[in-house]
Amino acid sequence: MTQSSVEVPEPDWGAAETSSDLNSEGETVVDCGTCGAAFDAWVTNSAGDCHVTLNDHPDTRVQADTAFFSPEEDAWSDTDLPENPYSIWDGSYQQTCAFFDTHGEEAGDALINRMVFAQHVVALEAYLADTLLKAAMGDPKVLGRLLEHDLDLRKEKFSLLEIQANPDFVRDRVAAYLRDIRYHNLAKVNIIYKIALGVEVLVDGEAAAPLIAAMRLRHDCVHRNGFDKDGEKLANFTKAYVGATAEAFRKVVQRIDLALSPF
């Protein structure tokens, strides 16, 4: 049996009022890992089960795993920075929690639970990225601290021609560097936040451990569809765990926002 990944139509999350609304269907292409042939197919995604039928071979059995969706790693890289990153995060947090209260399941391997968990992670990453970028682009002192103390920035080398060609070269280069950071790497983000803003993302070992562990699970959600590196399906995402993780993220965001508040 060969395996391959295929595009699956994504449900309309915003319009869903019940779990039965999380259904979608459409065309896709299945590539054969053995012969390299491509087969047109029709896929039905019920947000819990995925069914694939080859158009020209409807009797051929196709085994499909549960579909999983996530934004691209650099989903915010080419967008304008929001005026208030905290309000964007808070809106996502409130809506996601409300949805989870109604539709979350007790089972630790439930698809809905994994998706809500991933959304909380994405919202945290976006907040950390937007907050740091906004501060660096809006405050020369923050920009200066990054240039002076961030080791990766300090070792970069450019020609005088490159610098002369763009009056905003330094600012643009720092922005590009900050956009390229993987904000689920909390250890690295913690260092940069301390350098630039004097604020810690990870306060101490006891509070940091569950956050770092959650980011490891995030990797298995996004890149392995809820399975670990040994092919075992994860059952960590109980309703209690997802709720506790969301609460831990909330404390991080609110502590950072309070520390950076001018009042």
C-alpha positions in Angstrom: 0.0 0.0 0.0 1.4 3.4 -1.0 0.7 6.7 0.8 0.4 10.3 -0.5 -0.9 13.6 0.7 -3.8 15.3 -1.1 -5.6 18.6 -1.0 -8.9 18.4 0.8 -11.7 21.1 0.7 -11.8 22.9 4.0 -15.1 23.4 5.9 -16.5 26.9 6.4 -15.5 27.2 10.0 -17.1 30.6 10.5 -20.5 29.5 9.3 -20.6 26.3 11.4 -23.2 26.2 14.1 -23.1 22.5 14.8 -20.5 19.8 14.1 -22.7 18.5 11.3 -22.1 21.8 9.5 -18.4 21.0 9.2 -18.8 19.1 6.0 -17.2 19.9 2.6 -16.6 18.1 -0.7 -14.8 18.7 -4.0 -12.3 17.6 -6.5 -8.7 16.5 -5.7 -5.9 14.6 -7.3 -4.3 11.4 -5.8 -0.8 10.6 -6.8 0.4 7.0 -6.8 3.6 6.6 -4.8 4.5 3.4 -6.7 4.0 4.3 -10.4 3.8 8.0 -10.2 0.4 8.2 -12.0 -2.1 10.9 -11.0 -5.8 10.1 -10.5 -8.7 12.6 -10.5 -10.8 12.0 -7.4 -13.8 13.3 -5.4 -13.3 13.8 -1.7 -15.9 14.2 1.0 -14.7 15.6 4.3 -17.1 15.3 7.2 -14.7 16.9 9.6 -14.4 13.6 11.3 -14.0 11.2 8.4 -12.6 11.7 4.9 -13.8 9.6 2.0 -12.0 9.6 -1.4 -13.3 8.0 -4.6 -11.2 7.8 -7.8 -13.3 9.1 -10.7 -12.2 6.4 -13.2 -11.9 3.6 -10.7 -14.8 4.0 -8.3 -14.4 0.5 -6.9 -10.8 1.0 -5.9 -10.6 1.2 -2.1 -8.8 4.4 -0.9 -8.0 4.6 2.8 -7.9 8.2 4.0 -6.9 9.6 7.3 -8.7 12.5 9.1 -8.1 15.7 7.3 -6.3 18.5 9.2 -6.0 22.1 8.3 -3.6 24.8 9.5 -2.5 28.2 8.2 0.9 28.4 6.5 3.8 29.0 8.9 4.3 32.5 7.5 0.7 33.3 7.1 1.2 36.8 8.5 4.5 37.5 6.7 3.0 39.7 3.9 0.2 41.4 5.8 0.0 44.8 7.4 0.5 44.8 11.1 -2.7 45.2 13.1 -3.0 48.4 15.2 -3.7 46.4 18.3 -2.4 42.8 18.3 -3.9 42.1 21.7 -7.4 42.8 20.5 -6.9 40.5 17.5 -5.7 37.7 19.8 -8.5 38.3 22.3 -11.2 38.1 19.5 -9.8 34.8 18.4 -9.5 33.5 21.9 -13.1 34.4 22.8 -14.6 32.9 19.7 -12.5 29.8 19.8 -13.4 29.2 23.5 -17.1 29.7 22.8 -17.0 27.3 19.9 -15.1 24.7 22.0 -17.5 25.0 25.0 -20.3 23.9 22.6 -18.6 21.5 20.3 -15.5 20.2 22.2 -15.4 16.5 22.9 -14.1 14.6 25.9 -12.1 12.1 23.8 -8.4 13.0 23.6 -8.1 12.1 20.0 -11.1 14.1 18.8 -10.5 16.1 15.6 -12.4 19.1 16.8 -10.2 19.3 19.9 -7.0 19.1 17.9 -8.3 21.9 15.6 -9.2 24.1 18.5 -5.8 23.4 20.1 -4.0 24.3 16.9 -6.1 27.5 16.6 -5.0 28.6 20.0 -1.4 28.0 19.1 -1.7 30.0 15.8 -3.3 32.9 17.7 -0.5 32.9 20.2 2.2 32.9 17.5 0.5 35.7 15.6 0.3 37.8 18.7 3.9 37.3 19.5 5.0 38.1 16.0 2.8 41.1 15.5 3.6 42.6 18.9 7.4 42.3 18.4 7.3 43.6 14.8 5.1 46.5 15.7 7.4 47.5 18.6 10.6 47.1 16.5 9.2 49.1 13.6 7.7 51.8 15.8 10.5 52.4 18.3 14.1 53.1 17.3 15.3 52.0 20.7 13.8 48.6 20.2 15.4 48.4 16.8 18.7 49.4 18.2 18.6 46.8 21.0 18.0 44.1 18.4 20.8 45.3 16.2 23.2 45.4 19.2 22.4 42.2 21.0 20.7 39.7 18.7 23.6 37.4 17.6 21.9 36.4 14.3 21.4 40.0 13.3 24.9 41.0 14.3 26.6 38.5 12.1 24.8 39.5 8.9 26.9 41.2 6.3 25.8 43.4 3.4 27.5 45.5 0.8 27.5 49.3 0.9 25.7 49.2 -2.5 22.8 47.3 -1.0 22.6 49.7 1.9 22.8 52.8 -0.3 20.1 51.5 -2.6 17.5 51.5 0.1 17.2 54.3 2.7 15.2 52.0 4.9 17.5 49.0 4.4 18.3 48.4 8.1 14.6 48.7 9.1 13.5 46.4 6.3 16.1 43.8 7.0 15.2 43.6 10.6 11.5 43.3 9.7 12.3 40.5 7.3 14.4 38.7 10.0 11.6 39.0 12.6 9.0 37.8 10.1 11.1 34.7 9.4 11.2 33.6 13.0 9.1 30.5 13.9 7.2 31.8 16.8 6.3 28.4 18.1 10.0 28.1 19.1 9.3 29.7 22.4 12.9 29.4 23.7 14.2 31.5 20.8 11.3 33.9 21.0 11.9 34.3 24.8 15.5 35.4 24.1 14.5 38.0 21.4 11.7 39.4 23.6 14.1 39.9 26.5 16.6 41.6 24.2 14.1 43.8 22.4 11.4 44.5 24.9 12.7 43.5 28.3 9.9 41.0 28.7 10.0 37.2 29.1 7.6 34.9 27.3 8.7 32.0 29.5 8.8 33.2 33.1 10.2 30.1 34.9 10.7 26.4 34.5 7.5 25.3 36.1 5.3 27.6 34.1 7.3 27.2 30.9 7.3 23.4 30.7 3.7 22.9 29.7 4.0 25.7 27.1 7.0 24.0 25.5 5.3 20.6 25.6 2.3 22.1 23.9 4.4 23.4 21.1 5.9 19.9 20.6 2.3 18.6 20.3 1.6 21.4 17.8 4.2 19.9 15.5 2.5 16.5 15.5 -0.9 18.1 14.9 0.3 20.3 12.0 2.8 18.0 10.3 1.7 14.5 11.3 -2.1 14.8 11.5 -2.2 14.0 15.2 0.2 11.1 15.1 3.6 11.0 16.8 6.9 10.2 15.1 6.3 6.5 15.8 3.0 6.5 14.0 0.9 6.4 17.2 -2.2 8.4 17.4 -2.1 11.1 20.1 -4.8 11.1 22.7 -3.6 14.1 24.6 -6.2 16.5 23.4 -8.9 16.0 26.0 -11.3 18.8 26.6 -9.6 19.5 29.9 -6.2 19.6 28.4 -7.1 21.9 25.5 -8.9 24.2 28.0 -5.9 24.3 30.3 -3.5 25.0 27.5 -5.7 27.9 26.2 -5.6 29.3 29.8 -1.8 29.0 29.9 -1.6 30.9 26.6 -4.0 33.5 27.9 -1.8 34.2 30.9 1.3 34.6 28.7 -0.5 37.1 26.4 -2.0 39.1 29.1 1.2 39.3 31.1 3.1 40.5 28.0 0.4 43.0 27.1 0.4 44.4 30.7 4.2 44.7 30.8 4.2 46.6 27.5 1.2 48.9 28.4 2.2 52.5 28.8 -0.1 52.9 31.8 
